[in-house]
Amino acid sequence: MLTSHRVEIRDSIASAYDFYEQAYEWGWTDGLPTILPTEERVSAFLAYLKRDPGEIVAEIPPGLGVATVEKIAINAVMAGCRPEYLPVLLAAIEAIMEPQFNLNGVQATTNPAAPLLIINGPCRDQLRLNCGSNALGQGCRANATIGRALRFILVNVGGAVPGSVDKATLGQPGKYTFCLGENEEENPWEPLHVERGFSREQSTVTVVGASGTNNIIVDGQNPETILTVIASSMTSMGSNHLYLEASGEPLVILCPSHAAILNRAGLAKSDVKRVLWERARISLDLFPPGLAKLQRSRGRVVDGKVVLVPKPESLMILVAGGPSGLHSTHVPTFGDTIAVTKVVG
């Protein structure tokens, strides 16, 4: 029933390295070893999903390659996924295809932008996603391979080959894989997907056009200090938010300890957004004349300072990470992109 082109290769322990060499030569891989997508393995994934292999899920820009269910399953096998990860991957693909995410721009920009996948809801436990310690790091199969499978699809189907179509000047490690779950159990406020209009019982994927991560350490129990340091860390003049239309939604990932301190101080999530929005500003005097004029023309100057985003609601707050240390993270975005959330089917 499979229609994809077939390549003959020995499927044995000895041939695993041979396939890696061949996949690299064909441009199918991200530079790391891949799993051989035999017909049996792909068929097992499709049997789990129970959808027509020829069903078209998306036409991935910029090459407008046709991402059928079968093609998605093949790339998921190569990335090392388990079959039960497929519904999350499909929801992520649907999310990045929404016009406001601007996948075409994310795929071809010189900025190091990459889709960051944020998983909420019951599927986090079902798939054993890492939401705690080292949630953005190595060690968890679900986090690593779901994000990696999406990257394979962006390249192998969408055609975003580094250096030719993908014009990233430097890129970032998140272009290998960029996926985590929210630590809802340690979140003193409503989780991200509930804030965005979904129920706690629903599993969702939120995609963010992320430009990287910036670690923020704030030791101590003073909520005022925490907010001041985080806001200061968000004010980078090199951010795409200051060069594009500021339509993006910068993400702040609060560690559970910082979130608990802010909550004990009586701050709701909306309060945290408002304070960060008020403080994450840059003096207009620091901008060269041309850029200063551009900021004025866009109406982004308030009391002599340039605001990062138009309104507090444009900031995103997530709670993730483990109990050790007082490290939170700022995730700047591509700028010309809006986050999208989809239900995992």
N, C-alpha and C positions, 0 to 999 in steps of 0.2 A: 504493500500500500504506500510505501515511501517513494517520493518522486525526486529527491535530491540526487545530485550527481554522486556516483560512487567511485572510490579510489581503492585499488587493491593494496593491502599491506598486511603483513603477518601480525596476528593478534596474539602475542606471547609476551612473557616477561622480557625476553631478549629484544623484542621489537619496540618496546615502549619508548626507549631512547631514540630509535629510528623514526618513530612517528613524531617525536618532538622536533627532531632535525627537519623532517619534511614539512611539518606544520609551520615552522619558523620560516622556511624557504618560501612557502606559499603565502606568507603574511597572515596566517590564521590566528596567531597567538599574540599575547602581550609581551612576549620575551621570556615568559616562564613556561615550564613544562605543562602540557595539557593532557587530558584524558582522551583516549581514542574513541570517537563516536561511532561505535559499531551499530549495525542495524538493530541488533538485539537490545542494546542499551537505549537507543533512541526510542524504540518501540515500547520499552518498559515505561519510559517517561510519558509517552503519549497515552498509554493505557491508563496511567494514573489520572491524567487530565481529562480523559473522555471527551475530547473535542476533535473535530475534523482536522486532520493534519494539514489540509490545504486551506484552512480558514485564514484569511488575511487579517492580521491584527493591526498592522500599521505599515506605512511606507516611510522608512526612516531617512530623514535628510542628513546631509545634503545630496547624497546620491539617489535618494528615493528608492532604495532597495526594498523589496517586498518581504516583510517579516511575517511569514506564515507561522502557524503553530509548530509545524515541523522544524522550520529553520530556528525558531526560538529554542526548541528542545535540543537540537544539535549543539547549539552554542552553550546551553546550560550543562550538557554532558561534558563538553570540552573544558568548561570552567570548573568542574568538580562538584556541581550541585547534586543534591538529592532530589528525587521526583517531587517530593512534597514542597519544595521551594518554588515550583513553577507558578502557582497562583500569585505569589508575591512579585515575582519577576514580570508576569503579565500585567499586573496592576501598575507597576513602575513604568512599563512601556506605554501604557495608556496615559499615564500622568505626564510623561515628558512630551507626549505628542500634542498636548493642549497648546493652542497658539500663544497664550500668555507666558508659557515657559520659555519660548523662543529657542527651541532645540537647534535650529539651523545656525543661530548666532553662537550658541554654546559650543557646537561642534567645530566651527571654523575660525573662532576668534584667536587672536594672539595672546589673550588673557588665559591664565591657567585654569579655566573653568571646567568643572566636572559635576555631573549629577550626584548629589548626596541623597541617599535614601534613608528616611526616618520611618521606622516601623512602630506602630502602636497597636494595642488591642491584644486579644487572646492568642493570636498566632505567635506572639513573641515567645511564650512558654512552649507552645506546641513544636516550634522549630528550634527551640533552645538558642534563640538569638541572645547575643551579649548586650546587655543594657547597663552593666555595672563597670567594674574595674577594667580598664583598658578597652573600653567599648569601641574606640576608634582605632585600636591597634590590632596586632596579630593574635592568632590563637583560636578563633571561633570559626568553624566551618561555614555556618549559615551566613554570618556577616561577610566573610571573605568571598565566598563563591557567588552569592546573590549579586553583590556589587560587581564582581569580576565578570559574571555572565552578561550583565547589562553593558559593560564596556566592550565585550566581544561583539555584541549585537550592533553597537554604535559603529564599530570598525568594520566587521565582516559583512554586515547588511547595509549600514548607512554610508559606508565608504570613507569614514573619517580617519584616513591613514596619516599617522604623524609625519610632518614634513611636507606633505603634498596638499592634503585637504585640511587636516588639523594643523593650524598655523601657530600653535602655542609657542611663545618665545622660550620659555623654560619648562612649562608644565608643572605638575605637582604629583606627589605619591597617590593622591586621591584619584588619579586617572587610571590606576590599577584597580582599585576597589574602594568604595566609599559608602558604607552602610552601617547603621547601628539601630538599636531599639531604644525607646525612651524608658527610663527607669521610673515607671508609673508608681511603683510601690513606695518609692522614696520621694515622690513629688507631692509637696504640700498643697498644690493647686490642681486645677483640672488639667488633664494631659492635653497634649497638642491637638489630637484628633477631635476631642470633645470641644475644645475651644474653636475648632474650625467647622463645627456643626454636625459631628457624628456622635454616635452613642458609645459608651464605654465598651459595650459588648461587641462592637464592630472592630474588625481588624482592618487597618489602613496602611497605605504607603504615602508618605509626603516626599516629593522631590524638590530639592533646592539646587539652584545653579551656583554651586559653591566655588570660591576661588582659593580655598585653602583653610588653614586653621592657625589661630594665634593663641597660644597658651597664656593664661592670666593667673598669676599666683597672688592671693591676698590672704595673708596669715592674720588671724585675729577674729574677734567676735563682733566688731563694730560694723553694723549695716551701712552706715554712712561712708566708711572707708571702702567697703566692698563695691558700692555703687560708683564711687568716685574713680577708683582704679579701673573698673571695667569700662566706664564711659571714656576715660582717657585712652585706654587701649584700643578703642573703636575708632579713634580719630586719626586715621592715616591719610595724608594728603595724596598718597599714591593709589588710593582705592578707586575702583571703577565707578563707584557711586558719585565721585566728584567730577568724573569726565563724561559720563553718560547722563541719562535723564533721571537718575535717582529713583527709578521705578522698582528697584530690587528691594528685597527684604532681608537685611542683615540678621544673622542668627546668633544668639548668645546661648551657649550650652552651659547651664549652671550645674556645678557638682552638687550632690545632695546636701552637703554641709552648708554651702553658701545659700542654697534655697531655704534650708531650715532656719538659718539665722535671719534672713529677710522676712520669712513668714512669721517668726516669733516677734519681730518688730512691728507686726500688724500690717505688713505690705502685701497687697494682692498682686497677682501677676500684672494686672493693668497698671498698678502703681509703679512697679519696677520698670515697665516699658516707658511710662511717662517721665520718670526721673532720668533714665538713660537718654531719652530723646532730648531732654532739656540740657543735659551736660555734655553729650557727645557732639560738640560743635567746635569749629575751627575759626579762629579770627580771620576775617577777610583780609587784613593787612599782610598775612603770610602768603597770599596768592599773588603770582605775577599779574600785571595789569590785564593781559588778555583773558586769563582765567577768572579774575575778579569780575570783569565785565560780563563774562558768560554766566557766572553765578547770580549776578544781579538780574540779568535778563530772564533767568529761570525762576525768579521769585524765591530764592533759597537763602536770602540774607535776612536774618532776624537780629536786631540790635547789634549790628556790626559783625555778626558771626554767621558762618555757613552751616546750615543744618544738614545732618547726614542723610535723612529721609524726610519726606514731607510731613509725616504725622507719627505719633507714638505707635499707632496700630500697625505701622509698616515694619516694626521690629518683631522678630520671632524669639520666643523664649522656650527652651527645652531643658528638661532635667535629666541628666544621664551621668554615668560614672560611678565609681565606688566610694567607700567611706573613708579611705585613707587620703590624707592630704587635702589642701584647700586650693585646688586648681580648677578654674573654669576656662571656657574657651570661646573666643569670638570667631565666627565663620563669616567673613565678608563674602559678598556674592558678585557675580558677573556684572550686576547693575541693571542691565536691560533684560530682566527675567523676573517672573513672579512664581512663587511656590505653588504647587498643585497637589491636592490630596485625592486619592482614589481608594475605594473599598477593595479589599482582597476578596475575590470571588471564590 
